[in-house]
Amino acid sequence: MSEATTVTAAGVTAVADPNEVVTKAVTKFVDVPGLDGRLALITLDNGFDHTKPSTFGPGGLASLNEALDVAFAGSPAAIAVTGKPFVFAVGADLTGVVKVEGREQALGVGQLGHAVFRRLRDSSVPTFAFVNGAAMGGGLEIALHCHYRTVSSNAAAISLPECFLGLVPAWGGTQLLPNLIGPDKAVTVILENALNQNRMLKPKQAKDLGIFDELFDSADYLERSLLWAARVASGAVTPERAEIDRGAGWDAALARGKAIVDGKTRGAAPGPLKALELLELARENDLDRGFAAEDEALADLLLSDELRAGLYSFNLVQKRAKRPVGAPDKSLARKVTKVGVVGAGLMAGQMALLFARRLHVPVVLTDIDQARLDKGVGYVHGEVDKLLGKGRVSPDEANRLKALVSGSLDKAAFADADFVIEAVFEDLGVKQQVFAELEEHVSAECVLATNTSSLSITEMASKLAHPERVVGFHFFNPVAVMPLLEIVRADQTDDATLATAFATGKQLKKSCVLVKDAPSFVVNRLLTRFMGEVLSSVDEGTPFEVADRSTEPLGLPMSPLILLQLVGSAVALHVSETMHAAFPERFTVSENMKAFVAAGKTAVWQWDAQGKQSVDPEVAALWKLGDSPLTGEQVKARALEALAEEIKIMLDEGVVAEAQDIDLCMVLGAGWPFWLGGITPYLDRSGISEKVTGSRFLAPGVASVPD
């Protein structure tokens, strides 16, 4: 921070980052019909288009403070804040956050934001926020400080995402929002939405919640907002405000918030826990005390490893995922004008719908008999009808999608396809046969892709005349939801094929990671190793309950045995057998799992009518336990040490380019939390990396507080 300077605004001094992209605030005085005096309109703009949204570091806050000086000096009848086209503001400058080094500096970040934004709230002149576009985090908090708010019908990305990143809304959000819309609705925005993969609000939803006073069409948004502001300032209109229940209703909201936090984080993320404390404090509606508490919470969190890991994850998802390491030049990609899908099962149907929706090209499914084919095409058409019913597609689009997806028993239907993907039974011989049949019909440049989750793609292509056009294209289930796509380069895959795969994945709106052709690739390999250690501990005598709860301190999206149920016991067994064949010294095949699958069991747990969980008696009877039980802490340590070992081996093998790609895969493909940083930052900060491998995966400070 030796190059840093200081910024003073509204009586607060903070350290500035010389590399900050400063959002400039410019004041313009405008005459508005019906307003007795001029309105000071402050526009926030960082000088870039909407692809680089406006954010706030100390320099941006100082600029807003200066714009407010100009506004107040002009004795306006009202003050309004708006943004550049499509963007209001999206909060704090996260690149500056990671450079905060000490507690006083961290406190300064919060205090400066409060001091500047609060001028809007404390103003004796009516203040308005004209939210014309994306408003996230601190951007939405600016609006909350204003006395009144309007929103444009085309505004995207309205949210308080801080808890998703490991922070809290610390520029007024935890105190102002519950006192505007009520505590229960505030819990929805601050905790529930943030912890559900940063769910955004649409303008109408935000208006219905009471965050905004008016919703205006985008075509004449600013004009209508100005006219409405004039009516409010003149007293002709008085926006309604919700009556706040500070008793039992507040208690109920906090209880719901605690249940959400416990369910989503298992107490592993300090940010949401701090948010709960601040929401409790907001009941008093003492802004001096509440804002000071936000400052203290922010200072604590900015200097936490969990936050640094969360910001590392955020950068992986926002930056690294958009520029896949090792991908060939996109100019080599061939155009895809028709897609073929071999198989018509559930996975095939999901893929067919995704290709049709995103690529807008014909998609043909094929299968071994008409009944299966009809069922597959019928599934796709049924899913389109569901989208139509939810209003996610128009009637015209629904008809187009149905027309794009068809079926054929003859693989000759793929003669003019540019991209054919197989989704048949996970058996190497079957897949080799499918590709051999395809090669008789498709063009010489048609890409042949496989959705295999564990098999060798090099072996799959080995008997073809053109193995160079075979590539792994591994989706995760559910296909439409999971953002990761593992793109696997086999030994002979050429650059044109690989470039086409990456270009297609991007069109599908997936985050693509280049993976070497190694057993089970990245996510399934690591989850299988992780799960294998947990199941081995059960085989050795650890009670199911102890083993399943052992990983709770990590805050994973689900416990190991629930994950087993979701994946499917037969699939999990098959993958473990594949991995055991490849690496018998590290991957075991549980005899109990074999018996479990043979008995047709799919779940260890059962639940009674009251939701109480217990072990299925039939599972308890068939599972033969050893006499060497472990504690939950021992199971967790065993599983994490196995992960560290496997990651080191994978990096040495070149399965992916760097540890960052491992983490990106675990965040996007397995839903592992941002505050873990995927997994390697957690292994580093807990000392497991060095214990197992002799070194860290990442340099100190990359995803942790610098030493």
Secondary structure, 3 states (H helix, E strand, C coil): CCCCEEEEECCEEEEECCCCCCCEEEEEEEECCCCCCEEEEEEEECCCCCCCCCCECHHHHHHHHHHHHHHHHCCCCEEEEEECCCEEECCECHHHHCCCCCHHHHHHHHHHHHHHHHHHHCCCCCEEEEECCEEECHHHHHHHHCCEEEEECCCCCEECCHHHHCCCCCCCHHHHHHHHHCHHHHHHHHHHHHHCCCCCECHHHHHHHCCCCEEECHHHHHHHHHHHHHHHHHCCCCCCCCCCCCCHHHHHHHHHHHHHHHHHHCCCCHHHHHHHHHHHHHHHCCHHHHHHHHHHHHHHHHCCHHHHHHHHHHHHHHCHHHCCCCCCCHHHCCCCCCEEEECCCHHHHHHHHHHHHHHCCCEEEECCCHHHHHHHHHHHHHHHHHHHHCCCCCHHHHHHHHHHEEECCCHHHHCCCCEEEECCCCCHHHHHHHHHHHHCCCCCCCEEEECCCCCCHHHHHCCCCCHHHEEEEECCCCCCCCCEEEEEECCCCCHHHHHHHHHHHHHCCCEEEEEECCCCCCHHHHHHHHHHHHHHHHHCCCCHHHHHHCCHHHCCCCCHHHHHHHHCHHHHHHHHHHHHHHCCCCCCCCHHHHHHHHCCCCCCEEECCCCCEEECHHHHHHCCCCCCCCCHHHHHHHHHHHHHHHHHHHHHHCCCCCHHHHHHHHHHHCCCCHHHCCCHHHHHHCCHHHHHHCCCCCCCCCCCCCC
